Amino acid sequence: MQSCARKYSQSQYWHHFSRVLRYNNAMKTHAKQANELKLLEAKNQALILELAHLRRIRYGVKSEALSQPQLSLFEEDWQADISAIEAEIEQLPLPVPQKKRARAGRQPLPDHLPRIEHRYEPQSCQCKQCGSKLVKIGEDVTEQLDVKPAEFFVHRHIRPQYACRCCETVVAEPVPPAVIDGGMAAPGLLAWIAIAKYLDHLPLYRIAQIAAREGVTLSLSTLAEWIGRIGVALQPLVDRLIWHLLQGRVLHADETPVAQLDPGNGKTQRAYLWAYRSNDFELGPRIIVFDYQTSRSGKHAQNFLNRWQGHLLVDDYGGYKVLFSKTASPCTELGCWAHARRKFFDLHQANASTVAYEVLQRIGGLYAVEAEGKHLSTEARQILRAEKSLPILQSLHDWLLQTRFHTADGGGTAKAIDYTLKRWQSLIRYARSGHLPIDNNPVENTIRPIALGKKNWLFTGSERAGKRAAAIQTLLGTAKLNGLNPAQWLAGTLEKLPTWPNSRIDELLPFAPEAIEALLKECG
């Protein structure tokens, strides 16, 4: 009987042990499955976020305004169709005159454009009904905008030659020096070609086709030679612009990839156009400098800045990090709120995240303060930021920390919050001053036309061609920033450059006249 009881107890023991073992295995399997499910959910969220971002880039509006409606890619075609239908309706022989649609007011045509007047006087100055003399009581004036295609003309340089019979000598005035000695291209033509290539992003063969339509033959080899000589002639101005840029204490920096032809195998390799821009809150002219390099290595930024001291506003690219090392460089990092905001904007676009929406609203408060203080003095802006921006930032920081504590790792929300918290000190540094910018948009806006132009020229032919393009883009971009017409500035500069003394080179820079006067006073 005891043996049977002992045996029964052992049987119960092993049965209970096996149940516990199965339970533990089941719990381990469940935990493993839960962990795998969590990873899959995080991966799925990241893919949804990336897909929404790519769809927005491919099909959507590039603006990141939170409430802006999505516009159609074919909106311009729809507007053209509507206008065409309205024009066809107006041509219909309707029996009853239709009331004309009230049209929205249009912008007045620029005052600086020349006017060609066309007067339409009545055939007779006498009234057709009673024969009395008509009296002018006013004028009805309408204006139309017109344009001429590229109009080519020829400068004839005539040098009369005079001889002295006594001395047996011949006297003649020399031809004015030119950027290209003995060349047939006048400064206006050289400027037109450079503007078409570097500002309108037209390849040289298209420029040759435009000239051919006007009966002017310009070979590609000739155009290429002119472009090369223009780049060499303008390089001293670029070097001087770099010197002026590095006198500032706050700079923006960014870079964009470009393709460079690799003649060895007929393919292209990736190069980069680095951009450095002055700070709009500092006195002095606005400057943008492009630096073409064959890689994205951070050493290029180090070489360009060359121990420059000040605040540098950049994105989170690792190549800039060495610049902010206390032992390597005296630069102070400024974070970009536009980049931080973009993380949450993409998240909100992907899944209408309430967390992202809340952050976007708070960041919007920061930009509202910047709009309010845009035209204030540095001291007044610093006071405004201390009163309004710093409290918003402190509240946002506390809210992000609390939200991150309850957010699972690996998801889009966690990554967006981590990006902001990781760069927090560099992001809030601007708010303690009145002269530091809130984001890197000024330099990104300057790069954007070049990034769009890449669709036309596709790649640079060589490293030298890339550096030449960067130099000329530097001058044209700086002219635009200072409110100058790049074509007029370049044509005038190419005309003056051959005889201009190097000691007065600042007077040729693409700055506004008042900025040049201020520079001359400082030097004088």
LUMNU-669840 format. One record per residue (C-alpha): z, x, y. Coordinates in steps of 0.25 Angstrom, whole numbers, plus 5000, padded with zeros to 4 digits. Layout:
<nodes>
ZXY
...
</nodes>
This chain:
<nodes>
500050005000
500450115010
499150195006
498350065009
499050045023
498750195026
497350175022
497250055030
497850125042
496850235041
495750145041
496150065053
496350205060
494950245057
494450115061
495150115074
494750265077
493250225074
493350115084
493950205095
492850305092
491750205093
492350155106
492450295112
491050315108
490650185114
491350225127
490650355128
489350295126
489650185136
490050295146
488850375143
487950255145
488650215158
488450355163
486950355159
486850215166
487450275179
486550395179
485350295176
485750205188
485950325197
484550375193
483950235195
484550225209
483950365213
482550325207
482650195215
483050265227
481950365226
480850265222
481250185235
481150305243
479750345238
479250205240
479750195254
479050335257
477750285250
477650145254
478750115265
479050145279
479550285282
480550235292
481950225287
482350115296
483350025288
482749895292
481349925294
480449835286
479449895276
478049905282
476749895274
475850015272
474649915276
475349865289
474249935298
473149865289
473849735291
473849755306
472449795307
472049675298
472849575307
472149635320
470749625313
471049475309
471449445323
470149505329
469349425319
470049295323
469749335338
468349345335
468249205328
467449105337
468649005338
468348875346
469748875353
470249005360
471449055353
472649105360
472649255359
473849315351
474849385360
474849535358
475949625358
475949725370
475349855368
475849995373
475150035386
474150155384
474750285389
474550315404
474150465402
472850415395
471550425404
471050285408
469550245409
469450125417
468350015415
468249915426
467649775424
467249715437
466749575438
465149575440
465349495453
466449505464
466249355467
466849235461
465849165451
466349025455
466449035470
465749165474
467049215481
467349365481
468249405469
469649475473
470249575463
471649525459
472049615448
471549695436
471649675421
471849805414
471749835399
471749965392
471150015379
471450155373
470250235369
470050375363
469050485362
468850565349
468950715350
468050745361
467550885360
466950965373
466651105376
467251195386
466151295392
466751415398
465751475407
465951615412
465051655423
464751805423
464651885436
464052025437
464252135448
463052215450
463752325457
464752345446
463852295435
465052205429
465052065424
466251975428
466551845420
467851765418
468451775404
468551655396
469951595395
470751645383
470851545372
471751535359
470451565351
469651675358
468151645358
468351515350
467651385354
468951295353
469551265366
471051235366
470851085366
470051095353
471051185347
472151095351
471450975345
471251035332
472651085331
473150945334
472250875324
472750975313
474150985316
474550855323
473550755317
473550825304
472050835302
471450935293
470451025300
469250965293
469550835299
469650895313
468250955310
467750815306
468250755319
467550865327
466250845319
466250695323
466150745337
464950845334
465850965334
465851055322
467251125319
467251205306
468551205298
468551355298
468551355314
469551245314
470451325305
470251455313
470651385326
471951325320
472351465315
472151525329
472951405335
474151435326
474151575330
474051545345
475151445344
476151525336
476951585348
477251445353
477751405339
478651535339
479151505353
479451355349
480351405337
481151495346
481451375355
481751285343
482851385338
483551385352
484051245349
485351225342
484951105333
483751095325
483151005315
482451055302
481650995291
480451035282
479250955276
478351005264
476951035266
475851085256
475251225257
473951255250
474151365239
472751435238
473151505226
473051385217
472451275225
473751205226
474751175237
476251225238
477351165246
477651225260
478651165270
478551135285
479951165291
480251095304
481351125314
481551035326
482351045339
483550945342
483150835351
484650835357
484450975362
483851005375
482451075376
481051045370
480850975356
480351075346
479851065331
479551195323
478851185310
478951305300
477951315289
478551375276
478051385262
479351335256
480651245258
481551365257
482751365267
482451505271
481351455280
482351375288
483251495289
482051585293
481651485304
483051465310
483351615309
484851605311
484651485321
486051425324
486251275326
486251135320
485051115310
484750975306
484150965292
484050885279
484850915266
483751015261
484451135255
483551235262
484351215274
485751235268
485751385270
485551365285
486951305285
487651405278
488751465286
488451605282
486951595282
486651515295
487351455308
486551325306
487351195306
486851085297
486450945303
486250835293
485150725295
485650585295
484150535293
484150605279
485550545276
485050405280
483850425272
484650435259
485250295262
483950235267
483250265254
484450215246
484450085254
482950065252
483050085237
484149985234
484649925247
485950005245
487049945253
487750085254
486450145260
486350025270
487750045275
487450195277
486150165284
486850075293
487950185297
486850285299
486150195308
487350185316
487250345318
485850325323
486150215332
487150315339
486050415340
485150315346
486150285356
486450435360
484950475359
484850495374
486250535377
486750675381
487250765371
488650745375
488550595376
487850595362
489050675356
490050575362
489250455356
489150515342
490650545342
490950405346
489950335337
489250425327
490550495321
491250365318
490050315310
489950445303
491350445299
491250305294
490050335286
490650455280
491850375275
490950265270
490050365262
491250435255
491850295251
490450245246
490150375239
491450365231
490950235225
489550275223
489050325209
488450465209
486950485207
486450365215
485650355227
486850305235
487750425231
486650525234
486450465248
487950465251
488050605245
486950665254
487650605266
489050655263
488550795258
487950815272
488950745280
489450855289
488050895293
487650745295
488850715305
488750845313
487750785323
488750675327
489750775332
488750825343
487850765353
486650855350
486450855335
485450765329
485750655319
484550685310
483350765307
482350655311
481750735323
481150845314
480750745303
479950665313
479250795317
478850835303
478450695299
477050695306
476750825299
477250765285
476250655287
475150745291
475250825278
474450705272
473250755280
473250905278
473950905264
474351055264
474251185272
473251285269
474151405269
475551455274
474951505287
474251365289
475651305287
476351395297
475151375307
475351215306
476851225307
476651305320
475651215327
476451095322
477651155329
476951155342
476351015341
477650955336
478451015347
477450965357
477550825352
479050835352
479050865367
478150755371
476850835372
475450805368
475250915357
473750915359
473850935374
474951035373
474151115362
472851115370
473551165382
474351275375
473151325368
472451335381
473551415388
474051495376
473051615376
473451655390
474951615390
475951715392
476951725380
478151725391
477851585394
477651535380
478651425382
477751355392
476751335381
477751265371
477551115368
478751075376
478750975387
478551035401
480051015405
480551085393
479651205396
480151205410
481651205405
481251325395
480651405407
481951385415
482751435404
481951555402
481851575417
</nodes>
